[in-house]
Amino acid sequence: MREILFRGKRLDNGEWVYGSLLIQKGEYISKNEVTPNEYYIFGRQGEHYLVIPKTVGQCTGLTDKHGKKIFEGDIVDGSGDYPMSKGSVEFCDGAFEINHFCEAESPSLLASWDNHIEVVDNIYDCVVKKKKYRKKPIVVEAYQFISCADLKFHSPDWLRSHIGKEIIVSWGKNAGAYIQTLEGKMKVSIGDYIIKGVDGEFYPCKPDIFEKTYELVEGKDE
């Protein structure tokens, strides 16, 4: 005979409690207003706790490969010779099913997996872990543009050798410097930095952004 057992997270501290379930129906305040139902879990010693309704789940009567009881809301995964995509345990049409996270897989009967699966989490404690990344500490070469003449005659060799190629210097009415990039021609304004990237590409950078992003590692100008 299957054990009738429920669990839920306590409303006051979020801890899991196990036992029998009691649902106290809401009270009528007015004709169109009713207080919400309250869910309680009663322990073996008569202790009882108010729990969060959506976390309430029934024990399926089955265990995973480690002998751990499987509840509604558990996340299970296949193992060994029984590959299966992860899924959550749900009660549907009179039976407990695994609703697989992989959309290509249809729900499967929990009982059909016998004890070849394991409980790895539950849908209430499983928090999507937000990843944060730090930009790699790369060293770049940079030159601050002050005039076309300085760029053409006094810029570093790594930059001057590319004038006429990726770096375009215009004189006369449209005097200025431009960089030919994959996104098109980009204008370099007075004070901007011309940066040579790790793959040899060139791109302009505004001085305020440059100062926030980069710091000097070699103090000797070429």
C-alpha positions as CSV (number, residue, x, y, z in Angstrom):
1,M,0.0,0.0,0.0
2,R,1.4,3.4,-1.0
3,E,2.3,5.7,1.8
4,I,0.3,8.9,1.7
5,L,2.8,11.6,2.4
6,F,3.0,15.3,1.5
7,R,5.6,18.0,1.8
8,G,5.7,21.8,1.6
9,K,7.9,24.7,2.3
10,R,7.1,26.5,5.6
11,L,5.7,30.0,5.1
12,D,7.7,31.4,8.0
13,N,11.2,30.2,7.1
14,G,11.1,28.3,3.8
15,E,12.2,25.0,5.3
16,W,10.7,21.7,3.9
17,V,8.3,19.8,6.2
18,Y,6.7,16.4,5.7
19,G,3.5,14.8,6.9
20,S,-0.2,14.9,6.3
21,L,-1.9,17.7,4.4
22,L,-4.8,19.8,5.7
23,I,-6.4,22.5,3.5
24,Q,-8.4,25.0,5.4
25,K,-11.0,26.6,3.1
26,G,-11.1,30.3,2.9
27,E,-13.8,32.3,4.6
28,Y,-16.4,34.5,2.9
29,I,-15.8,38.2,3.6
30,S,-18.5,39.3,1.2
31,K,-20.5,38.0,-1.6
32,N,-17.6,38.4,-4.1
33,E,-14.6,38.1,-1.8
34,V,-13.2,35.0,-0.1
35,T,-10.0,34.7,1.8
36,P,-7.4,32.3,0.3
37,N,-7.2,28.7,1.3
38,E,-4.5,27.9,3.9
39,Y,-2.4,24.8,3.6
40,Y,-1.0,23.0,6.6
41,I,1.4,20.0,7.0
42,F,1.0,18.0,10.1
43,G,3.9,16.0,11.4
44,R,3.8,12.6,13.3
45,Q,3.9,14.3,16.7
46,G,1.0,16.6,15.9
47,E,3.1,19.6,15.0
48,H,1.7,21.6,12.2
49,Y,3.0,24.3,9.9
50,L,1.5,26.7,7.5
51,V,3.1,26.1,4.1
52,I,3.4,27.9,0.8
53,P,0.5,26.4,-1.4
54,K,2.4,26.1,-4.7
55,T,5.2,24.1,-3.0
56,V,2.8,21.3,-1.8
57,G,3.5,18.0,-3.4
58,Q,2.6,14.4,-2.8
59,C,5.0,11.5,-2.5
60,T,4.8,9.3,-5.5
61,G,5.4,6.1,-3.6
62,L,8.5,5.5,-5.7
63,T,12.2,6.0,-4.9
64,D,15.2,6.9,-7.0
65,K,18.3,4.7,-7.5
66,H,19.6,5.8,-4.1
67,G,16.4,5.0,-2.3
68,K,15.3,8.6,-2.0
69,K,11.6,9.2,-2.0
70,I,10.3,11.0,-5.1
71,F,7.8,13.8,-4.7
72,E,5.8,16.0,-7.1
73,G,8.0,18.9,-8.1
74,D,11.2,16.9,-8.0
75,I,13.7,17.2,-10.8
76,V,14.9,13.8,-11.9
77,D,17.6,12.7,-14.3
78,G,18.5,9.4,-16.0
79,S,21.8,7.6,-15.5
80,G,24.0,4.8,-16.7
81,D,22.4,2.6,-19.3
82,Y,19.1,4.6,-18.9
83,P,19.8,8.0,-20.5
84,M,17.0,10.5,-20.1
85,S,16.8,14.2,-20.3
86,K,16.0,16.0,-17.0
87,G,12.4,16.6,-16.2
88,S,10.1,17.5,-13.4
89,V,7.7,15.1,-11.7
90,E,4.0,16.0,-12.2
91,F,0.7,14.4,-11.5
92,C,-1.4,14.2,-14.7
93,D,-4.5,12.2,-15.7
94,G,-4.3,10.0,-12.7
95,A,-0.6,9.1,-12.9
96,F,2.8,10.6,-12.0
97,E,4.7,11.7,-15.1
98,I,8.1,13.1,-16.0
99,N,7.7,16.3,-17.9
100,H,11.0,16.4,-19.8
101,F,12.8,19.8,-20.2
102,C,13.8,18.7,-23.7
103,E,10.9,19.7,-25.9
104,A,11.7,16.9,-28.3
105,E,10.7,14.3,-25.6
106,S,7.1,13.6,-24.7
107,P,6.2,13.1,-21.1
108,S,6.9,9.6,-19.8
109,L,5.4,7.6,-16.9
110,L,7.5,7.9,-13.8
111,A,6.9,4.2,-12.9
112,S,8.4,3.1,-16.2
113,W,11.8,4.2,-15.1
114,D,11.7,2.0,-12.0
115,N,14.7,2.9,-9.9
116,H,17.1,3.9,-12.7
117,I,16.7,7.7,-12.2
118,E,17.9,10.0,-9.5
119,V,16.5,13.1,-7.8
120,V,18.9,16.0,-8.6
121,D,16.8,19.0,-7.4
122,N,13.3,20.3,-7.3
123,I,11.5,23.1,-9.2
124,Y,11.2,25.3,-6.1
125,D,14.8,25.2,-4.9
126,C,16.3,25.1,-8.3
127,V,17.6,28.6,-9.0
128,V,18.9,29.6,-12.4
129,K,22.5,30.6,-11.6
130,K,23.4,33.9,-13.2
131,K,26.9,33.9,-14.6
132,K,29.1,36.9,-14.5
133,Y,32.2,37.3,-16.6
134,R,35.3,39.4,-16.3
135,K,37.0,40.7,-19.4
136,K,40.4,39.0,-19.9
137,P,43.4,41.2,-19.0
138,I,44.8,41.7,-22.6
139,V,47.4,44.2,-23.5
140,V,46.8,46.4,-26.6
141,E,48.7,49.1,-28.4
142,A,47.1,52.5,-28.6
143,Y,47.8,55.9,-30.1
144,Q,46.0,59.1,-29.3
145,F,45.1,61.1,-32.4
146,I,46.0,64.7,-32.2
147,S,46.5,65.7,-35.9
148,C,46.8,64.2,-39.3
149,A,50.4,65.4,-39.6
150,D,51.4,63.7,-36.2
151,L,49.6,60.5,-37.3
152,K,51.5,60.4,-40.6
153,F,54.9,61.4,-39.5
154,H,55.2,60.7,-35.7
155,S,52.9,57.8,-34.9
156,P,54.4,54.5,-33.8
157,D,55.7,52.1,-36.5
158,W,52.9,49.5,-35.7
159,L,50.4,52.2,-36.8
160,R,52.3,54.2,-39.4
161,S,53.0,51.2,-41.5
162,H,49.2,50.7,-42.0
163,I,48.5,54.2,-43.3
164,G,47.1,53.9,-46.7
165,K,45.7,50.5,-45.9
166,E,43.4,50.2,-42.9
167,I,44.3,53.7,-41.7
168,I,43.2,56.5,-44.1
169,V,44.5,60.1,-43.8
170,S,42.6,62.7,-45.7
171,W,43.8,66.2,-46.4
172,G,42.2,69.4,-47.6
173,K,38.4,70.0,-47.3
174,N,37.7,66.6,-45.7
175,A,40.9,66.5,-43.6
176,G,40.8,63.8,-40.9
177,A,41.6,60.2,-40.1
178,Y,39.5,57.2,-40.8
179,I,39.7,53.5,-40.0
180,Q,38.5,50.9,-42.5
181,T,36.7,48.2,-40.5
182,L,34.5,45.3,-41.2
183,E,31.6,47.6,-40.3
184,G,32.7,50.2,-42.7
185,K,34.7,53.4,-42.5
186,M,34.9,55.0,-39.0
187,K,36.0,58.5,-38.4
188,V,38.7,59.3,-35.8
189,S,38.1,62.5,-34.0
190,I,40.8,64.7,-32.3
191,G,41.6,63.1,-28.9
192,D,40.3,59.7,-29.9
193,Y,42.6,56.7,-29.4
194,I,43.4,54.3,-32.2
195,I,43.7,50.8,-30.8
196,K,45.3,47.8,-32.4
197,G,43.3,44.7,-31.2
198,V,44.6,41.2,-30.3
199,D,43.8,40.0,-33.9
200,G,45.6,43.0,-35.5
201,E,42.4,44.9,-36.2
202,F,42.1,48.7,-35.7
203,Y,39.3,50.6,-34.1
204,P,38.7,54.0,-32.5
205,C,37.9,54.6,-28.9
206,K,36.7,57.8,-27.2
207,P,39.1,59.1,-24.6
208,D,36.7,58.9,-21.6
209,I,35.9,55.2,-22.4
210,F,39.6,54.5,-23.0
211,E,40.6,55.9,-19.6
212,K,37.9,53.8,-17.8
213,T,38.9,50.6,-19.7
214,Y,42.7,50.7,-20.1
215,E,45.7,51.5,-17.9
216,L,49.2,52.2,-19.0
217,V,51.6,49.2,-18.7
218,E,54.6,50.7,-20.6
219,G,55.4,54.3,-20.1
220,K,57.9,54.7,-22.9
221,D,56.6,56.1,-26.1
222,E,58.1,55.0,-29.4
